[in-house]
Amino acid sequence: MKTTTDQQLQAIVSQPQRPLASLSVIAIRAGEIVYEQQFGDRFIPTTAAVGLPANADTLFRIASVSKMVTALGVMRLVEQGKLALDTDISRYLGYTLRNPYYPDVAITLRMLLSHTSSLRDDGGYNFPANTSLQSVLQASEKNAVSALIWARPDASNKNYAPGKYFSYVNLNWGVIGAVMESVSGKRFDVLMQELIFQPLQISGSFHPENLSPAELNNLATLYRKQKNDVWDTAGAWQPQVDDYHQQGVPKRPYLATYQPGWNATLFSPQGGLRISARGLSRMMQMLMREGELDGVRLLQPASVRTLLTPQWRYDAALQNGDDYQGMFQSWALGFQVFTDISAAHHGDRLTPPVMPGGHGFTGVGHLGFAYGLESGFVFDPQTRNGMIYLIGGTGADPDKNTGEYSSLSIWQEQIMTALAAQLR
């Protein structure tokens, strides 16, 4: 008997040695949704046998796929004439921002969006409400702080100057958020509602406090079967984040006096978006249609092409970046470019060579990993085929469940292989 996509995905979610807490998926062929399904529970109580099932409206904290959505907001402000991709961002921030080891090179949004800014995450990328981002970034001398957050020359002779070297960095997005706040005069989370979610009629927010009661009820708690750094596949699911079914959403008293541009890391532009797979599918369809959806033009076609145009390609001979164990081969502006590089447990291949032409699925998009969640948003702008998956928690250690032909996890490989069958 032929196995259906439903059966394939249910089997992946229910694997005894590496179960998943929940899963929401969508496949889009030629610009239209051809498959959509959810599995598992968005909330798993410890005192009852039955949880709350995931459904089409379930929101997930999608981790780094948030970066791609933030990039859409940047491009809207570029179209409005408030930002330019190649302007020194000091102009927008109101203070001079330089890597103290490369003081003559201006830092631009293009560099931030393509992970070539020379910033690093070693000093952190989320800072307390009473800490200004300026105080973190603006080093007046080569001190301990600047040594952590800025790339500096070393014995390798690599060129780490802004614009020259790729290093995947979350802090870039806190700076991007501060730039967006500074030119708009609005908090990042409020601004993104106006720029993206409201025009596309999407439920979502960069902080759960902004969600309605109905949306909060449909927010997935993220889980791991890990306690005190020990994984136990046979043990109970341990909530990691967004466990609001048992406790209320924490309030943020600092918002009453928050000044836009002060510290946008409070809103996690790099990973804090709560949104459903269906909400993400509307963004994907908008991009597939070169910026328009349901009669609403969010972006001009030229802006979409700019976002998706590669800015960096890994070159081992030139030593021009950190490929993150093969995961990152090419990058556009807030979007990863998937090139189908493959080796054992290495590369950016998304599926086996199952697509017409004998290659894996290629395209653009973003991946996410945090708090047990694994997420993916990938599409081919030419064929207008795409896949979205949101995993609400892993029951085994991802580091010990790596993919067979890529740097992804085995779950991601299996899920995208099942979804790809809907695209042929």
C-alpha positions in Angstrom: 0.0 0.0 0.0 1.3 3.5 -0.9 2.3 5.6 2.0 0.6 9.0 2.1 2.4 12.3 3.1 0.2 12.3 6.2 1.4 8.8 7.1 5.1 9.7 6.4 5.0 12.8 8.6 3.1 11.1 11.4 5.7 8.4 11.4 8.5 11.0 11.7 6.7 12.7 14.6 6.1 9.4 16.4 9.6 7.8 16.0 10.1 6.1 19.4 13.8 7.0 19.6 13.4 10.7 18.5 9.8 11.9 18.8 8.7 15.4 18.0 6.3 17.4 20.3 4.4 19.0 17.4 4.8 19.8 13.7 3.0 22.2 11.3 3.8 22.0 7.6 2.8 23.5 4.3 3.8 22.7 0.7 3.2 25.2 -2.1 3.3 24.2 -5.7 3.2 26.8 -8.5 2.3 29.5 -6.0 -0.7 27.6 -4.4 -0.9 25.6 -1.2 -1.3 22.0 -2.1 -0.7 20.4 1.3 -1.1 21.6 4.9 -1.2 19.5 8.0 -0.4 19.6 11.7 0.7 16.8 14.1 1.2 16.5 17.8 0.3 18.9 20.6 0.9 22.6 21.1 0.6 22.1 24.8 1.6 18.9 26.7 0.4 18.9 30.4 2.2 16.9 32.9 -0.9 15.9 34.8 -3.2 14.8 32.1 -3.1 12.3 29.3 -4.4 14.6 26.6 -2.9 17.9 25.5 -4.0 20.6 23.2 -3.4 19.6 19.6 -1.6 21.8 17.1 -3.9 23.2 14.4 -3.7 25.5 11.3 -3.7 28.6 13.5 -1.1 27.5 16.0 1.6 30.1 16.4 5.2 29.1 17.1 8.3 31.1 18.1 10.0 30.5 14.8 13.6 31.4 15.9 15.9 32.6 13.2 13.3 32.6 10.4 12.4 35.8 12.2 15.5 37.4 10.6 14.0 37.0 7.1 10.8 38.7 8.2 12.8 41.6 9.7 14.5 42.0 6.4 11.1 42.5 4.7 10.5 45.3 7.1 13.9 46.9 6.3 13.0 46.8 2.6 9.7 48.5 3.2 11.5 51.4 4.9 14.0 51.5 2.0 11.1 51.9 -0.4 9.7 54.7 1.8 13.0 56.5 1.5 13.8 56.3 5.2 16.7 53.8 4.8 19.3 53.0 2.2 21.2 49.7 2.0 24.7 51.2 1.5 24.5 54.3 3.8 26.7 54.4 6.9 24.2 53.4 9.6 25.8 55.9 12.0 23.6 58.4 10.1 20.5 56.6 11.3 21.6 55.7 14.8 22.7 59.2 15.8 26.1 58.1 16.9 29.2 56.9 15.1 29.4 53.1 14.9 32.7 51.6 13.8 34.6 48.4 14.4 37.6 49.8 16.5 39.9 47.4 14.7 38.8 48.7 11.3 37.9 52.4 12.1 38.0 53.6 8.5 35.2 51.3 7.2 31.6 52.3 7.5 29.0 49.7 8.4 25.9 49.4 6.3 22.6 47.6 6.3 23.8 45.5 3.4 26.6 44.3 5.6 24.3 43.6 8.5 21.7 41.8 6.4 24.4 39.6 4.7 26.3 38.7 7.9 29.4 40.6 6.8 29.3 43.5 9.3 32.3 42.3 11.4 30.1 42.1 14.5 30.2 38.9 16.6 27.9 37.3 19.2 30.6 36.5 21.7 29.5 39.4 23.9 25.8 38.4 23.7 22.9 39.6 21.6 20.1 40.2 24.1 20.7 43.0 26.6 18.7 44.2 29.7 16.2 47.0 29.4 18.5 49.4 31.4 21.3 48.9 28.9 21.5 51.0 25.8 22.7 49.3 22.6 24.9 52.2 22.0 26.8 51.5 25.3 27.5 48.0 24.0 28.4 48.8 20.5 30.3 52.1 20.8 33.8 51.2 22.1 36.0 54.2 22.5 39.1 51.9 22.7 40.1 48.3 22.1 38.8 47.1 25.4 37.4 43.7 26.7 33.9 44.5 25.4 35.0 45.4 21.9 37.2 42.3 21.8 34.0 40.2 22.3 31.6 41.9 19.9 33.9 43.0 17.1 36.1 40.9 14.7 39.7 41.8 14.9 42.9 40.9 13.0 44.6 37.6 14.0 47.4 35.4 12.8 45.2 33.7 10.1 45.6 36.7 7.8 41.9 36.6 7.0 40.3 39.9 6.1 37.6 40.5 8.8 36.9 44.1 7.8 33.3 45.0 7.4 31.9 43.8 4.1 34.7 41.2 3.6 34.0 38.1 5.8 30.8 36.1 6.5 30.1 35.2 10.0 26.5 34.3 11.1 25.7 36.8 13.8 22.4 37.4 15.8 23.6 40.8 17.1 23.4 42.2 13.5 19.6 42.0 13.9 19.5 43.9 17.2 21.4 46.7 15.4 19.0 46.5 12.4 16.1 46.8 14.8 17.6 49.9 16.4 18.1 51.5 13.0 14.5 50.8 12.1 13.3 52.3 15.4 15.5 55.3 15.0 14.2 56.3 11.6 10.6 55.5 12.3 10.3 56.7 15.9 8.4 53.5 16.8 9.2 50.4 18.8 10.3 47.5 16.7 7.4 45.2 17.6 4.8 47.9 16.8 6.6 48.9 13.6 6.6 45.3 12.3 2.9 45.1 12.8 2.4 48.2 10.7 4.9 47.2 8.0 4.2 43.5 7.5 1.5 41.8 9.6 -1.4 44.2 9.2 -1.0 44.7 5.4 -0.8 40.9 4.8 -3.5 40.2 7.4 -1.3 37.9 9.4 -1.6 37.0 13.1 1.8 37.3 14.7 4.0 39.3 17.0 7.6 39.8 18.2 6.4 39.5 21.8 3.5 37.4 23.2 2.3 40.3 25.3 0.9 41.8 22.1 -1.2 38.7 21.2 -4.9 38.4 21.7 -6.3 35.9 24.2 -7.3 33.6 21.3 -3.8 33.9 19.8 -2.2 33.1 23.1 -4.4 30.1 23.5 -3.1 28.9 20.2 0.6 29.6 20.9 2.7 26.5 21.0 4.9 25.8 24.0 8.3 24.7 22.8 9.7 21.5 24.4 12.7 19.3 24.7 13.1 15.9 26.4 16.1 17.3 28.2 16.4 18.1 31.8 19.6 19.4 33.6 21.5 18.9 30.3 20.5 15.2 30.1 18.4 13.9 27.2 15.8 11.2 28.0 13.8 10.2 25.0 11.5 8.1 27.3 11.1 10.9 29.8 8.6 13.7 30.0 8.5 16.7 27.7 10.2 19.7 29.4 8.8 23.2 28.5 11.5 25.5 27.2 9.7 28.7 26.3 6.2 30.2 25.8 4.7 28.0 28.5 1.8 30.4 28.9 -1.0 27.8 29.3 0.0 27.3 32.9 1.2 30.9 33.7 0.5 34.3 32.3 2.6 36.3 29.9 5.1 38.4 31.8 4.6 42.1 31.6 7.2 44.5 30.4 7.0 47.6 32.6 10.0 49.2 30.8 7.8 49.7 27.7 6.0 52.7 29.3 9.2 54.8 29.0 10.9 53.0 26.2 12.6 55.3 23.7 12.9 53.9 20.1 16.5 53.1 19.2 17.5 52.5 22.8 17.8 48.7 22.8 15.9 46.8 20.1 17.3 43.5 21.3 14.4 43.5 23.8 12.1 42.5 20.9 14.4 39.8 19.5 14.4 40.8 15.9 16.7 37.9 15.3 14.4 35.1 16.6 11.4 36.2 18.6 8.5 36.2 16.1 5.5 34.2 17.0 3.6 33.2 13.8 1.8 30.2 12.2 2.9 28.2 9.2 -0.2 29.6 7.5 1.0 33.1 8.3 4.4 32.3 6.8 2.8 30.9 3.7 1.2 34.3 3.0 4.7 35.8 3.1 6.0 33.1 0.8 3.2 33.6 -1.7 3.8 37.4 -1.6 7.4 36.9 -2.4 6.6 34.4 -5.1 4.3 37.0 -6.7 7.2 39.6 -6.5 5.7 41.6 -3.6 2.0 41.4 -4.1 -0.7 39.3 -2.5 -4.5 39.5 -2.6 -4.4 42.9 -4.3 -2.0 44.4 -1.7 1.4 45.4 -2.9 3.8 45.1 0.0 7.0 45.4 -2.0 8.0 46.4 -5.5 9.4 43.6 -7.7 12.8 45.2 -7.8 12.9 45.2 -3.9 12.1 41.5 -3.8 14.8 40.7 -6.4 17.3 42.8 -4.3 16.5 40.8 -1.1 17.0 37.5 -2.9 20.2 38.4 -4.9 23.3 36.6 -3.5 25.8 38.9 -1.7 28.3 36.2 -0.5 29.4 32.8 -1.6 31.7 30.6 0.4 35.1 30.2 -1.1 37.4 27.9 0.9 40.5 29.1 -1.1 39.8 32.7 -0.2 38.9 31.9 3.4 36.1 34.5 3.1 33.8 33.2 5.8 32.6 30.6 8.3 30.4 28.0 6.5 29.1 26.7 9.9 30.1 23.1 9.2 28.8 23.3 5.6 25.4 24.8 6.5 26.0 28.2 4.9 27.2 28.3 1.3 25.6 31.5 0.0 23.7 34.4 1.5 21.5 37.2 0.2 19.9 40.0 2.3 18.3 38.3 5.2 17.8 35.2 3.1 20.0 32.1 2.8 20.6 30.8 -0.7 20.5 27.0 -0.8 22.9 25.7 -3.4 22.5 21.9 -3.0 26.1 21.2 -1.7 26.1 17.8 -0.1 28.4 15.4 1.7 28.0 13.0 4.7 26.5 15.1 7.5 27.7 18.3 5.7 26.3 20.9 3.3 23.1 22.9 2.6 21.2 20.2 0.6 17.5 20.3 1.5 16.3 17.0 0.0 17.8 14.0 -1.8 18.1 14.4 -5.6 14.4 13.9 -6.1 13.5 17.1 -8.0 13.2 17.2 -11.9 16.8 17.4 -13.3 18.2 15.1 -10.7 19.1 17.5 -7.9 17.8 18.4 -4.5 15.4 21.2 -3.8 17.2 24.6 -4.3 16.0 28.1 -3.6 16.1 30.8 -0.9 14.7 31.3 2.6 15.8 30.7 6.2 16.2 28.1 8.9 15.7 28.3 12.6 16.9 26.5 15.7 16.1 27.4 19.3 14.5 26.0 22.5 13.8 22.7 20.9 12.2 24.3 17.8 13.5 23.7 14.3 11.9 25.6 11.5 12.3 26.1 7.8 11.0 28.5 5.1 12.4 27.7 1.6 11.1 28.4 -1.9 12.2 28.5 -5.5 11.3 31.9 -7.0 11.3 30.5 -10.6 9.0 27.5 -10.1 7.1 29.1 -7.2 7.4 25.8 -5.2 8.1 26.0 -1.5 8.0 24.3 1.8 7.4 25.5 5.4 7.9 23.4 8.6 7.7 24.3 12.2 8.8 21.6 14.8 7.6 22.4 18.3 10.2 20.3 20.1 12.7 17.5 19.7 12.7 14.4 21.9 16.4 13.6 21.3 19.6 15.5 21.0 19.9 17.2 17.6 23.7 17.0 17.8 23.4 13.2 17.8 20.7 13.1 15.1 22.4 14.9 12.3 21.3 14.6 8.7 22.6 12.0 6.3 23.5 14.2 3.4 23.5 17.7 4.9 24.3 19.8 8.0 20.6 19.7 8.9 19.0 17.4 11.5 17.6 14.1 10.4 14.1 15.4 11.2 14.5 18.3 8.8 15.8 16.0 6.0 12.9 13.6 6.5 10.2 16.3 6.7 11.4 18.1 3.6 11.8 14.9 1.6 8.1 14.0 2.4 6.9 17.5 1.5 9.0 17.6 -1.7 6.8 14.7 -3.0 3.9 17.2 -3.1 6.0 19.5 -5.4 6.6 17.1 -8.3 
